[in-house]
Amino acid sequence: MSFNQRHLLGIEPLHPSEITALLDLSERYVELNRSSAKHAEALAGLTQINMFFEASTRTQASFELAGKRLGADVMNMSVAHSSVKKGETLIDTALTLNAMHPDLLVVRHPSSGAVNLLAEKVNCAVLNAGDGRHEHPTQALLDALTIRRKKGRLHRLVVAICGDIAHSRVARSNLILLGKMENRVRLIAPPTLMPAGVAEFGCEVFDDMQAGLEGADVVMMLRLQKERMDGAFIPSEREFFHRYGLDSEKLSRAKPDAIVMHPGPMNRGVEIDGLIADDINRSVIQEQVEMGVAVRMAAMDLLAQNLRRERLKAALREA
């Protein structure tokens, strides 16, 4: 199984074979998580620190559960009450944590590039749980696993990503991953929520949702990220739903067996109709949550294997 990364900071550095290797291992962890004995020993004796500078329910709970099921000692760092709030710099925080000798550091941060900076200052494996508008690699990987399981493949599919593209690290990571795996990606959003130059990524750009959904295999909806908006990007939520919210009429333009995805949390009646979100024949939103635990278990397992090999080589050099 080929996975040669020291960290998981984004999708961009990953080779398609590494993506496939991670997803294949994730499949094994899906089965483990569905069994009565949900525990393995891949991270036994290792310490995992979850450091979330942004609030997150799904991602933090998923990483915590993944670490515990693999036997790690897991610590959740409460940033709201940490020295960061007292003025400590990110680098000083990294050096402090590094002195505690963690093995895995899971970081979510509101600034793009902050996780990469941390990775340069610590001796452990770092996993990016979302940094600003940059990337959210494990979300793209769990989306990929969900698609592969539901559609039977992860190539030559038409995937429509709809909503707040401009502020979405999920959209960026999915765009990169789906492109690497030879899929046709369409981005659908009003011009105010579409980043400049995005077509250079090799995707198709639409501001008409019905045209963009025509013949799609996968429809991925995104949340309006109001916390990252510093102006009026849409006339109103009601108008946004009318033009860009997923309802049965717009979904009818996609293929009859198209699946509907959403990374959560959902704003029902804003980006997606509640009836579509709860449609067990089309929606795979709950499956995405389940796949998240398996993907994060696989990612930490593979990084821990590389970390142990690296430490063994260092010990042999010193001997």
C-alpha positions as CSV (number, residue, x, y, z in Angstrom):
1,M,0.0,0.0,0.0
2,S,1.7,3.2,-1.3
3,F,1.4,6.3,0.9
4,N,4.6,8.2,1.4
5,Q,3.4,11.5,3.0
6,R,4.8,12.7,6.3
7,H,1.8,15.0,6.9
8,L,-1.7,15.3,5.4
9,L,-1.9,19.1,4.7
10,G,-3.9,19.0,1.5
11,I,-5.0,17.0,-1.5
12,E,-2.6,18.8,-3.8
13,P,0.6,16.8,-2.8
14,L,-1.2,13.4,-3.1
15,H,-0.6,11.1,-6.1
16,P,-3.8,9.3,-7.3
17,S,-2.3,6.0,-6.1
18,E,-2.0,7.5,-2.6
19,I,-5.6,8.6,-2.7
20,T,-6.6,5.1,-3.8
21,A,-4.5,3.5,-1.1
22,L,-6.0,5.7,1.6
23,L,-9.6,4.9,0.4
24,D,-8.9,1.2,0.2
25,L,-7.7,1.2,3.8
26,S,-10.8,3.3,4.7
27,E,-13.0,0.5,3.4
28,R,-11.5,-1.9,5.9
29,Y,-12.2,0.6,8.7
30,V,-15.8,1.0,7.5
31,E,-16.3,-2.7,8.2
32,L,-14.5,-2.4,11.6
33,N,-16.7,0.5,12.6
34,R,-19.8,-1.6,11.7
35,S,-18.7,-4.6,13.8
36,S,-19.4,-5.2,17.5
37,A,-15.7,-4.8,18.3
38,K,-14.8,-1.4,17.0
39,H,-11.2,-1.2,18.2
40,A,-7.8,-1.7,16.6
41,E,-4.3,-1.1,17.8
42,A,-2.8,0.9,14.9
43,L,-2.1,3.9,17.1
44,A,-1.5,2.1,20.4
45,G,1.1,3.9,22.4
46,L,0.8,7.1,20.4
47,T,-0.5,10.5,21.5
48,Q,-3.0,12.5,19.4
49,I,-3.7,16.2,20.1
50,N,-6.7,17.8,18.5
51,M,-6.2,21.6,18.3
52,F,-9.3,23.4,16.9
53,F,-9.0,27.2,16.6
54,E,-12.4,27.1,14.9
55,A,-15.6,25.5,16.3
56,S,-16.5,22.1,14.7
57,T,-18.8,19.4,15.8
58,R,-18.5,16.8,13.0
59,T,-14.8,17.1,12.2
60,Q,-13.5,17.2,15.8
61,A,-15.8,14.4,17.1
62,S,-14.8,12.3,14.0
63,F,-11.1,12.7,14.6
64,E,-11.5,12.1,18.3
65,L,-13.5,8.9,17.7
66,A,-11.1,7.8,15.0
67,G,-8.1,8.1,17.3
68,K,-9.7,6.4,20.3
69,R,-10.8,3.4,18.1
70,L,-7.2,3.0,16.9
71,G,-5.9,3.0,20.5
72,A,-4.3,6.4,20.7
73,D,-4.2,8.6,23.8
74,V,-6.3,11.5,22.6
75,M,-6.3,15.1,24.0
76,N,-8.6,17.8,22.9
77,M,-7.0,21.2,23.4
78,S,-9.5,23.9,24.3
79,V,-8.2,26.9,22.3
80,A,-10.8,29.2,23.7
81,H,-9.2,28.9,27.1
82,S,-5.6,28.4,25.9
83,S,-2.6,30.7,25.9
84,V,-3.4,31.7,22.4
85,K,-6.2,33.9,23.8
86,K,-3.6,35.5,26.0
87,G,-1.4,36.5,23.1
88,E,0.8,33.5,22.5
89,T,1.8,33.2,18.8
90,L,1.0,30.2,16.7
91,I,4.7,29.3,16.5
92,D,5.1,29.5,20.3
93,T,2.1,27.3,20.7
94,A,3.6,24.8,18.2
95,L,6.9,24.7,20.1
96,T,5.1,24.2,23.4
97,L,3.1,21.3,22.0
98,N,6.2,19.8,20.4
99,A,7.9,19.7,23.8
100,M,5.2,17.4,24.9
101,H,6.2,14.9,22.2
102,P,2.9,14.2,20.5
103,D,2.8,11.8,17.6
104,L,-0.2,13.1,15.7
105,L,-1.4,16.7,15.7
106,V,-4.9,17.5,14.2
107,V,-5.3,21.2,13.5
108,R,-8.2,23.4,12.3
109,H,-7.4,27.1,11.9
110,P,-9.2,30.1,10.4
111,S,-6.1,31.3,8.5
112,S,-5.0,29.7,5.2
113,G,-1.5,28.3,5.5
114,A,-1.5,28.2,9.3
115,V,-1.4,24.4,9.5
116,N,1.5,24.2,7.0
117,L,3.4,26.6,9.3
118,L,2.8,24.4,12.3
119,A,4.0,21.4,10.4
120,E,7.3,23.0,9.8
121,K,7.8,23.5,13.6
122,V,6.9,20.1,15.0
123,N,8.4,16.6,14.9
124,C,5.1,14.8,14.7
125,A,2.7,14.1,11.8
126,V,0.2,16.9,11.2
127,L,-3.3,16.5,9.8
128,N,-5.1,19.5,8.3
129,A,-8.7,19.6,9.6
130,G,-9.4,22.8,7.6
131,D,-7.4,26.0,7.3
132,G,-9.1,29.2,6.1
133,R,-10.1,29.0,2.5
134,H,-7.2,26.8,1.6
135,E,-8.0,23.1,2.1
136,H,-10.0,20.5,4.0
137,P,-8.4,17.2,2.8
138,T,-10.1,14.7,4.9
139,Q,-13.5,16.1,3.9
140,A,-12.6,15.6,0.2
141,L,-11.4,12.1,1.0
142,L,-14.6,11.1,2.8
143,D,-16.6,12.6,0.0
144,A,-14.6,10.5,-2.5
145,L,-15.1,7.3,-0.4
146,T,-18.9,8.0,-0.3
147,I,-19.0,8.6,-4.1
148,R,-16.9,5.5,-4.8
149,R,-19.1,3.3,-2.6
150,K,-22.4,4.6,-4.1
151,K,-21.4,4.9,-7.7
152,G,-19.0,1.9,-7.9
153,R,-16.1,4.1,-9.2
154,L,-14.3,7.4,-8.7
155,H,-13.5,8.4,-12.3
156,R,-15.4,9.7,-15.3
157,L,-18.3,11.0,-13.3
158,V,-20.0,14.4,-13.7
159,V,-19.8,16.1,-10.3
160,A,-21.6,19.4,-9.7
161,I,-20.5,21.5,-6.7
162,C,-23.0,24.2,-5.9
163,G,-23.2,27.2,-3.6
164,D,-20.6,29.3,-1.8
165,I,-17.5,28.3,-3.8
166,A,-15.5,31.4,-3.0
167,H,-15.3,30.8,0.7
168,S,-15.2,27.0,0.6
169,R,-12.0,25.0,1.4
170,V,-14.2,21.9,0.9
171,A,-14.9,23.0,-2.7
172,R,-11.2,23.5,-3.3
173,S,-10.1,20.1,-1.9
174,N,-12.8,18.3,-3.8
175,L,-12.0,20.1,-7.0
176,I,-8.4,19.0,-6.8
177,L,-9.2,15.4,-5.8
178,L,-11.9,14.9,-8.4
179,G,-9.6,16.3,-11.1
180,K,-6.8,14.0,-10.1
181,M,-9.2,11.1,-10.4
182,E,-10.3,12.1,-13.9
183,N,-13.8,13.4,-13.2
184,R,-15.7,16.2,-14.9
185,V,-16.3,18.9,-12.3
186,R,-18.8,21.7,-12.6
187,L,-18.9,24.6,-10.2
188,I,-22.3,26.4,-9.8
189,A,-22.7,29.7,-8.0
190,P,-23.7,33.3,-8.4
191,P,-20.8,35.4,-9.8
192,T,-20.3,37.0,-6.3
193,L,-19.6,33.6,-4.8
194,M,-17.3,32.3,-7.6
195,P,-13.6,32.9,-7.1
196,A,-11.7,34.6,-9.9
197,G,-9.6,32.3,-12.1
198,V,-11.3,29.1,-10.9
199,A,-11.7,27.8,-14.5
200,E,-7.9,27.4,-14.6
201,F,-8.4,24.3,-12.5
202,G,-9.9,22.6,-15.5
203,C,-13.6,22.7,-14.3
204,E,-16.7,24.1,-15.9
205,V,-18.3,27.2,-14.4
206,F,-22.0,27.9,-14.3
207,D,-24.2,30.7,-12.9
208,D,-27.4,28.9,-14.0
209,M,-28.0,26.0,-11.6
210,Q,-30.4,24.1,-13.9
211,A,-27.9,24.1,-16.7
212,G,-25.1,23.1,-14.4
213,L,-27.0,20.1,-13.0
214,E,-27.9,18.7,-16.4
215,G,-26.8,15.1,-16.5
216,A,-24.9,15.2,-13.2
217,D,-24.0,12.0,-11.4
218,V,-23.2,13.7,-8.1
219,V,-24.7,16.9,-6.7
220,M,-22.6,18.4,-3.9
221,M,-24.2,21.3,-2.0
222,L,-22.2,23.8,0.1
223,R,-23.1,26.0,3.0
224,L,-23.3,29.7,2.8
225,Q,-20.3,30.7,5.0
226,K,-21.5,33.9,6.5
227,E,-18.7,34.0,9.0
228,R,-16.2,34.5,6.2
229,M,-18.2,37.1,4.3
230,D,-17.4,40.8,4.9
231,G,-20.1,42.2,2.5
232,A,-23.4,41.6,0.8
233,F,-22.7,38.6,-1.5
234,I,-26.4,37.7,-2.0
235,P,-29.6,39.7,-2.2
236,S,-31.3,37.6,0.5
237,E,-31.4,34.0,1.6
238,R,-34.8,33.6,0.1
239,E,-33.6,34.8,-3.3
240,F,-30.5,32.5,-3.0
241,F,-32.7,29.5,-2.4
242,H,-34.9,30.4,-5.3
243,R,-32.0,30.5,-7.7
244,Y,-29.3,28.2,-6.1
245,G,-31.1,26.1,-3.5
246,L,-31.5,22.4,-4.3
247,D,-35.1,21.4,-4.7
248,S,-36.9,18.6,-6.6
249,E,-37.3,20.7,-9.7
250,K,-33.6,21.5,-10.0
251,L,-32.6,18.0,-9.1
252,S,-34.7,16.6,-11.9
253,R,-32.1,18.0,-14.3
254,A,-29.5,15.6,-12.9
255,K,-29.4,11.9,-13.7
256,P,-32.2,9.8,-12.2
257,D,-29.7,8.0,-10.0
258,A,-27.7,11.1,-9.0
259,I,-26.7,11.3,-5.3
260,V,-27.0,14.4,-3.2
261,M,-24.2,15.4,-0.8
262,H,-23.5,18.1,1.8
263,P,-20.5,18.5,4.1
264,G,-22.7,20.0,6.9
265,P,-23.9,21.8,8.8
266,M,-26.9,22.3,6.6
267,N,-29.0,25.4,6.3
268,R,-32.3,23.9,5.3
269,G,-34.4,26.1,3.1
270,V,-31.2,28.1,2.1
271,E,-29.0,25.8,0.1
272,I,-31.1,22.6,0.2
273,D,-34.7,21.7,0.6
274,G,-35.3,19.5,3.8
275,L,-37.2,16.9,1.7
276,I,-34.2,16.4,-0.5
277,A,-31.8,16.3,2.4
278,D,-33.9,13.5,4.1
279,D,-34.6,11.5,0.9
280,I,-33.0,8.1,1.6
281,N,-33.0,7.3,-2.1
282,R,-30.9,10.3,-3.1
283,S,-29.2,11.8,-0.1
284,V,-26.0,10.3,1.2
285,I,-25.4,13.0,3.8
286,Q,-25.5,10.6,6.8
287,E,-23.2,8.2,4.9
288,Q,-20.7,11.1,4.6
289,V,-20.6,11.4,8.4
290,E,-20.0,7.6,8.7
291,M,-17.3,7.6,6.1
292,G,-15.6,10.5,7.9
293,V,-14.6,8.4,10.8
294,A,-13.2,5.6,8.6
295,V,-11.2,8.0,6.4
296,R,-9.6,9.7,9.4
297,M,-8.7,6.3,10.9
298,A,-7.0,5.4,7.6
299,A,-5.2,8.7,7.3
300,M,-3.8,8.5,10.9
301,D,-2.9,4.8,10.5
302,L,-0.9,5.5,7.3
303,L,0.8,8.6,8.8
304,A,1.7,6.7,12.0
305,Q,3.2,3.9,9.9
306,N,5.4,6.4,8.1
307,L,6.3,8.1,11.4
308,R,7.4,4.9,13.0
309,R,9.5,4.0,10.0
310,E,11.1,7.4,10.1
311,R,11.9,7.1,13.8
312,L,13.3,3.6,13.3
313,K,15.7,4.8,10.6
314,A,16.8,7.7,12.8
315,A,17.5,5.3,15.7
316,L,19.5,2.9,13.4
317,R,21.6,5.9,12.2
318,E,22.4,6.8,15.8
319,A,23.2,3.3,16.8
